[in-house]
Amino acid sequence: MPPRQSGTLTEAELRIMNVLWLKGSGTVQQVLDSIIQKPTLAYNSILTTIRVLERKGYLKHLKDGRAHVYTPLVGQKEATRSEIRHLVSRFFKNSHEQLVLNLLEDQGIGAEEIGRLRQMLDQKGTDSKETDLAKKVRSDAK
């Protein structure tokens, strides 16, 4: 029995999707020529990965002579949100608050980033009722 395909993107799939999101569409050769990250992938690896992306519903192809031109069906923003939902589901029991609190507790977030977060939360607070998360971010940032 073949392994179950994940709905999330592998590293190789993400590299290919990044090229196609940037270019809008492309053939396997155009994708290969556009990948600058090392290690480089072989033509057959890219072709196989593109076929997997097509089965997952991320890409479609149109025939252009002998070549297939691949176009994203899923936008980068939509894919990013899907990946975040998956992460929140797996590690934070569907709690976005726990994700944000975990990020804030991490030593990698600087004062400038906290300031931008504070501004975003202030804007959200004026748009709707202030959440407990917004209050927690403000108190943690002080």
Steps between C-alpha positions, in 0.01 A plus 500: 500500500651841405551755777217747559561836332514799729296810420789717614800591288836325529819706464543396136135578423531841663812581296310423180188687611711806588633506143154462348345761733774741394488420127125433475554186291776295343621176352708249694813636328409860590448397863833317499676805356341729761586304814801666657495326838751224556500208469367520147235252397517271198252543213328169583471596867331827405269321259401243762445769763292708260282197429450453874407870532250454220342199676482701822314776314771768523571511124335444164661464160424605145663341200714736291629294209693217658552680831269528797470846654418487871298769676421529873140438601573596861636845582795551731288675762245218500775234527665691785174520692436131443846412633445719807161339568670160475775610742248644747295182482796265553699683766265746668166314520337748259591795723636797306555669834739224607691537173543876550594460865757238402648743246511779756676279753764413241821702535507572125235777500640851528364829630428626148291191418316530831426863416349402164295229670379753756391736219316219322325397820408862575344524153311175553390627841342806341337281233348264756495423869851458643590136553678339790784428258544871423512577873755221555725626217490853640588385851778265376653773282533749788 
